[in-house]
Amino acid sequence: MNFSRFLCLLFFLFISNELLAQQSDSAYVRENYTKIERQIPMRDGVKLFTSIYIPKNQTKKYPFLINRTPYTVAPYGANQYKLSLGNFPAMMREGFIFVYQDVRGRWMSEGTFADIRPQATKKGKKDIDESTDTYDTIDWLLKNVKGNNGNAGIYGISYPGFYSTAALPNSHPALKAVSPQAPVTDWFMGDDFHHRGTLFLMDAFSFMSGFGVPRPQPITPDKGPKGFKFPIQDNYRFYLEAGSVKSLKEKYFADSIVFWNDLFKHPNLDTFWKARLITPHLTNVKPAVMVVGGFFDAEDAYGTFATYKAIEKQNPGANNILVAGPWYHGGWVRGDGSFLGNIQFGKTTSIDYQQQYELPFFKHYLKGEGNFNPAEANIFVTGSNEWKKFSSWPPKDIEDKNLYLQPNGKLSFEKVGRTDSWDEYVSDPNHPVPYQDGIQAQRTREYMIDDQRFAARRPDVKTYQTDALTEDITITGPVLANLVVSTTGTDADYVVKLIDVYPEDTPNPTPNPKNLIMGGYEMLVRGEIMRGKYRNSFEKPEPFKPGEITKVNYPLPDVAHTFKKGHKIMLQIQNSWFPLADRNPQKFMDIYQAEPADFQKATHKIYHDVHNSSFITVSVLK
């Protein structure tokens, strides 16, 4: 049998096993759970559609495990069962009263939907928000579903993660355990739609083109809006040929997508965005909390760490822990976690998580069973590929060090000595730097960890790297970019990418169906973009003065990575990341109003001399 036929056989065996597993799980749900559907009334009279799966074994009482979602609780119909319950099969087989609810205004629930609905200032008994809807749901369940033990938990990934977080303010006394997982937290600073004021174009457009279509009345998915059909199966070409965000809206959305209209009305950090920030409301947190997320989560890596840190800061005595691993969005329950893209982790990290953290967490706090004694921060460190337990996050046993840009593409922990040193290049927004090599129809999750050699070959990407390391260096926590720059334009974006460069003698994988060359591989560890006009204030943007030396300082999301002995640490700096992020016309203006003619070339300088040092600050684990 030749190798290609062998791979095909493995693929069909995998698919067959997956189908058998789904059929087995579906049969298990039907044989072991009774499904009921209810419209649960909220305090303002609006009713929320809720599917409830009750264990048939009534010899003991069970806690509620709730998932509130804008993504539908389908299938609908009391005799139509989900294929599986909970985040993974072991949760289903453990036995809970599983509750799935369409949030207000979505699918079969009544009311009006609001994206990341603001917390209400309660002036009357009928004032609502997602916290009150959760409270009222739990209260109804306790009184109307027999066989419950009086405890409730809530969990969710991504948008349902936001609804999990929103359960914490003024929580119901019966709510004992909450797990926000990759929670949508801040759609201006770092999750999904914006990163530090920069529109994340692909995610915003592809998501809202389906999710944002208005729903005039309760409706099931088979009759609901369909996904957008892209006329060009090359995301770089599609968004570039659209010309601008404004022309994209005019051609495909007009005024039909409410949230897209909101983006245009609120380009800066104003009260619209501040009202939708849940973290200031995370005070007096009483349930046990386990925040979960992935370091390579393309959607909501920011929200994971922002949520955990806000609870810690505002609730010194809270029972709040963090679990973070080498996962894509939801990867802790959507695979075994042994690899992502071309990078192997040497362990089934997702299975570790399910067995050691999520199931024990809910069993302990909802059933009073088992021992659950995790660390404060339970972190998988890539590079060294090992789980580490810390008493805080970021860890306390660290030393902040600066990595300085040097002449001739060097990077060093030693400060540069020259008095006149910079790199100069031209950035053209009509020929932007792609976020990933090759052709993609949709944004991939693997870009978060992909090889960056393609970008290093471009003249508008500046590359700096250390000599080969003489010892392992483990970096934990946030990375701070401290750039000293100038531009001939009046606005600019800055992208900083932290990269692990593999030694030239790194062996290729065996087998190697993708013909990977791992020698010299440039693994993206973390990248982040900053819209330059917000360098001093996100509320009041400021233009650059052409040719004037200016500081652009900003944090990158947290990392946990070991750069092994013999590897090199690299930085890449560029001014576009397309079409991941929308293009900056490099002139100071409301970019939502930019026309194709507004996009212009600019000459940039990155300074690295004794008086104008550009560097990144990293926290090195001792």
N, C-alpha and C positions, 0 to 999 in steps of 0.2 A: 504494500500500500504506500503511495507516495505521500509526502508531507501535507500537501494541500488537501488531499482527500481525508487524511487523518484529522486535520483541523476542522473540516466540514462535519465529520462524524462526531467529534467532540462537541461542536456547536449544537447539532441536532439532539445529542444526548442531554446537553444542558437544558435546551428548550423543553424537551420531553419531561425531564425531571421537574422543571419549574411548573409546568402545567399539571403534572401529577400532584405536586405539593399544594398548588392552589385548589385543585379539586378536593384533596384531602382536608385542607383547612376549611373549605366551604362546607363539606359534609360535617366536619366537627362543629362548626358554628350552628348549623341547623339541628344537629342531634343533641347539643348541650345547652343551647340558649333559646329562650322564647323572646321573640321580637314584638314590641308594641310601638305605636307611633302616637304622639300626643302634640297638641298645640298648647304650649305652656304660656299662661298669661303673665305679662309683666305689670309693673305697678301703674303704668299709664294706659293699660288696656290692650296694648299690642301683644299678639300671640306669636311665639317662636316655635317653628316646627322642630320636633325633637324625636329621634329614633333611640329606643332604649332596648338593650339586649340583656335579659335577665337570666342568670344561670338556672337551669331546670332542677338541679340538685338543691333542694330547699332544706337540707338537714342542718345548714348553718347560714349565718347572715353574711352579707357581702357589702363592701364599700362601693361607692360610686367612683368611676373613673371617667372624667368628662373631657370631651374634645369639642370646642366651639370653633366653627370654621366658616369662612366665606366661600369655600370651594365645593360645597354640596355634601350632604349626608347620604347621597344615593348609595344603594338603590332604594326607591320609594315603593311603598306597599308592604303591609304587615307580613306578607308571605315571601317577600324578596329580601334575601340575606346577603350581607357583606361576605366576601371571600375569606376575610380574616378580621380579627378584632385587636385593637391595641396597636402598638408600634411594631410588634414582632410576635411570632406564634407562642413563645413561652408566656407572654402576658395573657394571651387569650386562654391558655390552658391552666394558668394559675387561678383564674376565676375572679372576676369583678362584675359589677353591674356597669356595663359600658354604655355611655351616653354620648350621642352625637347630635349636635344642634346647628342648624343653619342660623347664622347671626342675623340680627335685625336688618331687614331689607334685602336679604339675599335668598335666592331660590324659593323655597316654599314658606319662608317666614314672612310675616307681615312687617309693615313699617318702612322707613326710609333708611337706606344704607348710607354710611359716611365712612370714607377711607380714614383709617387710624383715628377713629372718632375721639375728639377731645374729651377730657374729663369735665363733667358738668359742675358748675357752681350751684349747689343745691339750694334753691329758694323755696321749693315746695315739695310735697310728698310724691308728685308725679314726674319730677325731673329725673332724667335717665342718662346713663352712659353705659359703657361696656361693663364697668364694675357692678352697677346696679342690676344689669341684666343677668350677670353671673350669680349674684346674690339671690335674686328672685328665682332663678332656675334651681339652685341648690335647695332653697326653702320649699319649693313645690315638690321636688323629688323626694325629700325626706318625709313629707306628709302623704304622698300619694303612691309611692312605689313600695310595696311590701317586701320584707326580707332584707332590708338594708340595716347596716350596723351603726348608722349615725355618722359615718365619716365620708368625706368626699375628697377627691384629688382631681387635678386638672393638668393637662399636658398639651403640647402642640408644637409643631415645627413651622417656622417661617411666619406667615400671617396668623395661623393658629397659635404660634408662639407669642405674638402680641396679645391675643385674647387671654392667654395664660397669665402674662404679666399683669394685664388689666384686672385680673381677679384679685390681686393683692391689696389695692387700696380699699379700706373699710370692708375687709373680707368677712364672709359668713363664718360664724364660730365653728361650723362643721367642716370647713375647708382646712384640711390638715397638711396637705402636700401639694406643691405646685412645681412644675418643671417647664419653664420657658426654654424652648430649644431653637437656636438660631432665630431669636425673636425679632421681628420687625420692630425697630425702636426709634430710629431717627432718619427720616427720609430726606433730610437736607445735608447732614454731616457725613453719613457713611453707609446707609443701608439702601440697597435696591436702586433708587432713582437718582440720588445725588451722592457724590463724594466730595466733601469740602467745597460745596457750592457748584460743582461741575455736574451737569446733567449726564447720567449714565444712559446714553441714547438707546442702545439696543434693548436693554432690559425694560426701560420705560415704554418704548413704542410697542414691542412685541407683547408685553404683559397687558397694557391698557387697551390695545386694539381688540382684545377679546373680553378681558375682565371688566373693562370700563364701559362697555356698551350698556346703556340704561335698561332697567327691567321695570316696566310699568306696573306689573302685578306679579303675585307669586307664580312661579313657573318651574318646571322640571328641566333637567339638562337637555333632554331630547328635543325640547322646544325652545331652548335658550340660544343665545348668540354663539356663533361659530368663530373659530380662530381666523386670524387674518391670513390670506393667501398671498405670499410674497411673489411678485412678478419676476424677480431676479433671484436666483438661488446662489447668490454671492453677497454676503452681508456688507462687505467693504464697498462693492460697486453700488448696491441698492441705496445705502445711506449717502454715499458721495454724490451720486447722480441726482438725488433728491434736491441737492443744492443748499439747503439750510433747514433748520428745525421749523422755521416759519412755513416754508414751502411744503415740507413734509405734512404739516398739520392741514394746510389749505387743500392739498391734493387728496388726503386720505381720511381726515377726521372732520373737517369744518368745525362746527361747534357741538358735535355729537357726544364727545367724551368729556364729562364734567371735570375730571381730575386733570386732563391734559390742558383744559382751559385754565385751571387753577395754577398750573406751572407757569403759564404765560403772564398771569396776573401777579404772581409772587416770585420774581426772579431772585430776590434777596431774602435774607433771614429776617422775616417780619413776624407779626403776631399770628398769622396763619400757620406758619411752621412751628412756632413756639407753643401754640395751643395743642399741637398734636404730639408733643413730646411727653411720653408717659413717665420718664424717670424722675422728674421732680415730685411726683405724687407717690413714689415708693417709700413712704414713711410708715412707722408703726406696723411693720410687717410681722405678722404672727405665725402663718404657716411655715413649715419647713420648705426651703426652696433649693432646688438643684438646677442651676443654669448650665446648659449644654450647648456646645458649638464646635465648629471645625475651623482650623487655621486656614484651610484652603476652600472656604465657603465663598463662592463668588457673589452670593446675594446678601448675606447678613452676618458676616464675620464681625462687623462693627457692633451690631446689636448685642451679641453674646457678651462681650467684655464690658460694654457700656451699662448693660442691665446689672450684671454682677457687681460692678464697682459702685453703682448708684445705691444698691441695697446695702452694701458694706458701709459706705460713707454715711448714709442717713439712718442706719439701724445698727449701732455698735453691738447690740446683743443678739442680732438676728441669727437664726439657724440657716445659713446660706452658704452653699458650696458651689464650686465650679468644676466642670469636667470639659476638657477641650482636647481634641485629637486631630489626626492628620486627614480630616474628612472634607469632602465636598458637601453641598447643601443637603442635609439629611442623611449623609453617608453613614452615620452611626447606626441606622436601621435599614439602609437600602443596599447593603452589600456586606461582605465580611471585613472590609477595611484593611485588606492586606496590601493594597497598592492604589495609586491614583496616577493616571496617565502612564508615563514611562518610569515612575519611581516606585520601587518596592519598599515596604516597611518592615518586612520580616516577621510580622505578627498579624493575627486576625483581630485588629484593634476594635472593630465594631462588635464582634462576639465578646471580647473582653468587657466592653462597656455594658452590653446588655446583661451579662451574667453578674458583673461585679457592682454595677451602679444602678441602672434604671429599675430593674425588677426588684432588687433588694430595697431600694428607696421607697417604692410604693408599698411593698409588703410590710415594711417596718412601720411606716407612719400611718397606713390605712388599716392594717390588720393586726399590728402589734406582734408581728412574727419575724424571727430571724435577727441576726446581728448586722447592723449597718454602721460601720465606723470608718468612714472615708476621711481622707485628709481635707483640709480647707480647699486646696487647689490640686486637682488630679489631672496631670498634664502628660500627653505623649510628646516627647521631644524627637523630632525628625532628625535625620543625619546619624545620630547615635541610636535611633530607633528603640527607645525605652520609655516606659511609663515612669514618671517621677511624681512624688508627693511633696507638696509644699505647704507651709503653715500660712501662707498668704499669697496673693497674686496682685502685682508682680512679686516674685520672691524677695525676701529681705537680704539674703546672702548674695548680694550682687555688687558689682563695681561698675559705675558708669564710665565709659571710655569714648573718646572721639576718634573717628576714622576720617582723616583729612585727605581731601583731594590734592593731588600733587601734579607737577608738570609731567608731560609725556605719558599720561594715562595711568599714573601710579596712584596707589591708595595706601595709606600708612597710619599707624597710631601715633607717629611722630608729626609734630606740627611743621608745616612747610617753612623753609627759611628764606626763600626768594622774595624780593620786594616788588617784582613786576611779573605776574604770571596769570594767564587766563587762556581759555579756549574760546574760539569764535567760530560761529557757523550760522547758516541760514535755515530757518524753518518756514515751510510753505504749507499753509493749511489746505491748499488745493492738491497737495501730495502728502497727506498725513501719514505718520508712522503707524503701521497696523499693530493691533494688540497681540496678534498671533500669526505664526507662519502658515502658509497654505491658504486654501479656499474653504470657507465655512458658510453654510446656509443660515445657521443660528449660532448665537454665542455659546461656546463650549464651557464646561466646568473645568476642563483640564488646563485652560490657559493659566490658571492660578499657580501652576507648578511646572509649566512647560519650558523647554529649551529656548534660550534667548539669543542664540547665535545669529539668527536671522536679523535681529534688530541691530546687533553690534556691527553689521556690515554697512549700515546706512550712515551717510555723512552727517545727518541731523540727529544722531544719537551719540552722545559722548560717554565713553566707557573708561572706568578707572578700576584697577584691581591691585590687590596686595601681591607680594611674593608668596610662594608656597608656604603654608603655615607649618611651623615647627612643632606645634602642639594643638590639641583639640581646643576649640573656642565655642562655648555654648552661650547663645544670646536668648534672653527671655524678657518678655514684656514689650512695651512700645518701642519703636525706633523713631528718633526725632531727626528730621531733615533740617539742616541749617545752611541755606544757600545764599551766596552773594552773587548777584547777577546784574545785568543791564540788558536793555532791548531797545531797538530803534522804533518799536511800536509803542502803543499806549496800554496794551493789555497782553497777557501771556499766561498759558497754563504751564505748570511744571510737574513732570512725572519723575519720581525717584523709584528705582527698582533695586532691591537687595537680592543678590544672586550668589549661589554656591557653584563655583567652577570646579569640576571634577578633574583629577589628574589625567594626563594623556594616556597612561597605561591602565585606566579603568577598563575591566573586561566588559564585553558586550553580553547581554542576557543570553541564556540558553534554555529553550530555543529562542530564535530571534526573527519572528515572522515579519516584523516591521523594519528589519535591517537597520536597527539603531546603532549609532556610533556614540558610545558613552564616554570615550576619551575626549576630554575637553567640554563635556556637556555643561551648559550654563542653566542650572535649575533656578527658576524664580522662587524665591522664598517669600518675598512680600513686595508689592508695588502699590503706590498710591499717587493720586493726582491732586493738585491744588490749583484752583482758579486764582491767578495772581492778583486780580483787583480786590480780592477779599483778604489780602495778606495782613492788613491791619484791623479789619472789621468786616464781619459777614453782614452786618446791618447796613453799613455805609461804604460801598465799594469806592476805591480810589484808582485813578489812572496812574500808570507809570509815566515818569518824565523821560522822554527819549534820551538814551545815553547816560542816564544817571545811575550810579551804583546803588543797588537796593537789596535789602535783605528779604528773603522769602523763607519763613520758618514754619514748619507744620509737622504733626505727628503722623506716622504710619500706624495701621492697626497692629495689635500685639503679635509677637512671634514666639516660637519655642523651637530652636534649631541649633544643632551642633555642626559647625564647620570642622570637618575632620582634618587631622594632620595630613599634610600633603595637598589639601585642597586650597583654593584661593577664595577670598571674599571680593566680590565685584559690585560696583554700583554702575547703573546706567541712568543717564539723565536725558530727558527728551521733552518736547513741548506738545506732543499730541499722542493719543492712545486710541486710535480709531478702528471701528466705530463703537468701541466700548464706551468712550466718552465723546460727547459732541465736540465739534471743532470750535476753537476760539478764533475769531477773525483777526486777532492781534491788534484790534483797535478798541478803545474804551467805548462801550455801548451796551444797551440791553440786547444780549445775544439772541433772545427769542424774537427780536424784530430784525435780525440781520438778513440781508439779501445776499444772493450769491456774489454780487460785485463787492461786498464789504470785506471779503476774505483776502488778506494781503500778506505778502512775504515780510519777514522781519529778520534782522541780524541779531543774534543773541551772544552774550558773553557770560561765561561762568568763571568766576575769579577764584584763584587759589594761591594767594601770596600771604606774606606775614601780616599784612594789615587787613586783608580781605580774605579771610579763610572760609572756604566752604567745607562742610563736614557733616557727618551724621553721628548722632550720639546713640550708643547701644549699651544695654545693660548686660554685662558679662557675668555669668554665674561663676562664683568662686569655687 
